[in-house]
Amino acid sequence: MVNLDTPETLMAASLVLLIGRQILARAAILRAYSIPEPVVGGLLVAVLVFALRTILQIDVRFDTAIQTPLMLTFFATIGLNADLAGLKAGGRTLIVFLGVVVGLLVMQDALGLGLAWALGQDYLLGLLGASVTLSGGHGTGAAWAKVFSERHGLASATEIAIACATFGLILGGLIGGPVARFLITRYSLTPKPEVSEVVDTTGFEQPKAVRMITADAVIETVALIAVCLAVGSAIASRLAGTAFELPSFVCVLFVGVVLRNGLAVPGWYQVLEREVSLLGNVSLGLFLGIALMSLRLGDLASLALPLLAILVVQAIAMAVYSIFVTFRVMGRGYDAAVLAAGHCGFGLGATPTAIANMQAITGRFGPSHIAFLVVPMVGAFFIDIANAIVIKLFLLLPIYG
């Protein structure tokens, strides 16, 4: 057993990002399909760790305690970057995209139940292999697994949920780039000229851009992020166990939105977007690096065949849905292709995966301002509320024992 402490885990996560960057610089096929750096480096390390455990009986464990603070920091920066005036400008796109997302939630749950019935499995297993863990991620999956276990008697619900969410995280980072590349090349899409001329786009759009910042500005931004984490976590604790319960990251993001716009209205303070995006991109990269390098691939390999079949079909359905529904409904343009890549990211994995997918696409083909405006808000905030409603409606069906 090899246990890495927090500094060693951070060092490993940093190396994951550097390894991923070097591999992409030398592997044209990975660049062509816009696979994100954390996915490339993280999966390579996960495979090496799996090989060490399987062949040499050496079990490497990372300290993942820092993973949650990094995730919450990322969502705090998403909230602090959310200018409501800008969201108002893209309001129609946001509403339409939210409708597309809700359609996927319904499709995933209907498909999960149908496959569970066809394979002779518990219907609750079908729901766990659907929007509960795929669009919901690890946190939502674990929360609903507890309900399925305690109220409906589903055995090993938590382990199944974690395995499904992990499988989705991998596939979400792998299929988003190829889907967008197919759409862009198939329809010869390019960014709108007026978008290409935008110099000060959102920081998440251009993560590799050089930005002039100061130590004082970074300290101010860290203070804002700390407020988001503290207040957001306190709100999540107060809501726990009530009808209004929400994941911590949603509350943190909400506090960030309130801070950004509440301070700006009276002219008290203007959030420094360059510093926010810098810290957000750092936390995003390290979070994904830790999440992917610490994957327990052996747990995925041991998935029961029926559950594995459900997840494979869900991944194929996500790709098909993003091409024939997301892309078409969102306008069939370049922005729609980037939105499709983002939808694959959080439709199977998580919002950080969606952002990484879109960064890989826009870094290769050009910017998409509206995608980086809409996807973080829908994928990090609205989807959890919509998913909870859809899951509860499916649980009302008279098919559960």
HUNOR-V662434 format. One record per helix or strand. SS is the DSSP state (hx for helix, st for strand). FROM is the first residue (numbers start at 1). TO is the last residue. Records with the same first field share a line. If there is no record, write none. Layout:
SS: FROM-TO + FROM-TO
This chain:
st: 2-3 + 60-61
hx: 6-26 + 28-32 + 37-55 + 65-80 + 84-89 + 91-118 + 123-128 + 137-152 + 157-186 + 193-196 + 215-239 + 248-265 + 273-293 + 297-301 + 305-329 + 334-348 + 351-365 + 369-395
